[in-house]
C-alpha cells in the first residue's frame, strides 16, 4: 500500500513554472511545488502506509461493481451524481477527503471536527467556512464547490502531480496531458490505477464496506479502458449534451479560472483553448468506442435534456440499465425531486465565436451523435444570454 507520485510530471511542472512571466505567480508556484506538494505527499505517503497496520480490516475491504459517471464537462455529470448520491447504497468522496486520501488522515479530521463541535464552539468550522468563500467564491456561480461537497475523484492525484486540476494553475495544455491515460504504457497506467483503487478501498472502509463507490469525472472519458482493467465489474453512466452548449461553457469556465491567476499570455490561453477543443471531441467519442469493445459492461446513456426535465424517469432507466433496483426510500426522494420546481439557475454569456469555434467542424466531428440525439433540432449556441442550471 504505497503512495503514488508522478515525478515525471513534477519535474515538468517545475520547468513550466520557470517560464512564467509574472514574478509573484512564479514564486507562488515554486513554493507550492518545492515546499507544499513534497510535504503533503510525504505526510500522506507515511499515513497511507500506516493504514494497513492501524486498520487491519482494510485488507478485507473489496471494491465491487463501482459506478462511474462520465461525459464532457458541463454535460450534467454533477446533476446525475447528486441525484444518484442520494441513494444510501452509494459511497462518494468529499472534497477534503480527496486531498487527504489515507484512512488515518480522514480519521484525524473527523476527530478534529468532533473536538471543534463539542469543545471549541465550532470556531474552526467558522474559519473554514470563511476560507471556502475566499477559495471558491469566484467560481460558485458556475460550479458549486466546498470542502464537504462531493467532487471529482481526479482530485486524488493533485498532490501526486497527476491531476488535470493542475491545468487550472498552469494552462500549458499542449505540454501537460492528463487525459490520454488509456494510451500510456501499461506499467505506468496500472500503477496509477492501483493507487486509485487503494483510495477507493479506504473510502469504502470508512463509509461502509457494503456500499458501492460512485464517481463523477469528466476527465475519465479518456481512461475508460484503464478503469475496466482496474475494475472489471465496473458500470458506466455516460452523459450527452449538445456540444454547442458544453464546449463554450467549459472554455468559459477555464478562462475565468485562468484570468484569476494573473497576467497570462493570450497566445498560451489561445493554444490551450484549441487543445481543450480537440479533447472535447475525444470526450464525446472515446467512451462509447471503448464500451463497444466491452459489450458485457453495463452502461446507461443519458440525454441531458431529459435529465433536467424528467429526472425521476431518467434515473429509473439508469438503474434498469445498470441492473439495480430502486429502494422505497430512494423512490420517495426521486418523487420529491420530480415535484420540486427548478429555481437554481445562473446566467452565463458564451458563444462559439467567442472562442473561435467552428459550427461546421463540430457537426462534422460529432456527426453520429448529432444524428443519434437530434441536436440539430436545438437552437445552436449564439452570442446572447443563455440560461443553464448551475449544477450542470
HUCOR-V33584 format. One line per field, one symbol per residue. ss: DSSP state (2 for helix, 1 for strand, 0 for the rest). phi: phi as a letter, one per 20 degrees, with the letter a starting at -180 (. if undefined). burial: # if it has 16 or more other ideal C-beta (glycine too) atoms within 10 Angstrom, else .. A space follows every 10 residues. Layout:
ss: ???
phi: ???
burial: ???
//
This chain:
ss: 0000002222 2222222000 0022222222 2222222222 2222222222 2222022222 0000001111 1000002222 2222200001 1001222220 0022222222 2222222220 0022222222 2222222220 0000000001 0022222222 0002222200 0000000000 2220022222 2222222222 2222222000 0111110222 2202222222 0000111111 0022222222 2222222222 0000022222 2222222222 2222222222 2200000011 1112222220 2222222222 2200000222 2222222220 0000111110 0022200022 2222202222 2220222000 0000111110 00
phi: .dfdbefffg ffffffffef eegfffffff fffedfffff ffffffffff gfefcffffd ececlfddec qggmeoffff fffffffffe cceegfffec fefgffffff fffffffecd mmffffffff fgfffdgfdf fdbfcagdeg cffgfgeffe mcdfffffec fdffddcdee ffefggffff fffffgffff gfffgfepfe edfcccbgff fecffffffe cgefcccdec cgffefffff ffffffffff fpeeffffff ffffffffff ffffefgfff ffecfeefbc ddegffgeec ffffffffff femddefgff ffffffffef fedeccdcdb bffgdmedgf fgfffdgfff ffdlfffeeg gcfcfcdbgf ef
burial: #.####..## .##..##..# ....#..##. ..#...#..# #.###.##.. #...#..#.. #.#..##### ########## ####..#..# ########## #######... .....#.... .......#.. .#...#.... .##..##..# ########## #######.## ###..####. ##......#. .##.##.### #######.#. ########## ########.# #..####### ########## #####.##.. #..#...##. ###.###.## ####.###.# #.....#### #####.##.. ##.##..##. ##.#.#...# ..##...... .......#.# ##..#.#... .##.##..## ..#.#..... #....#.#.# ##
//
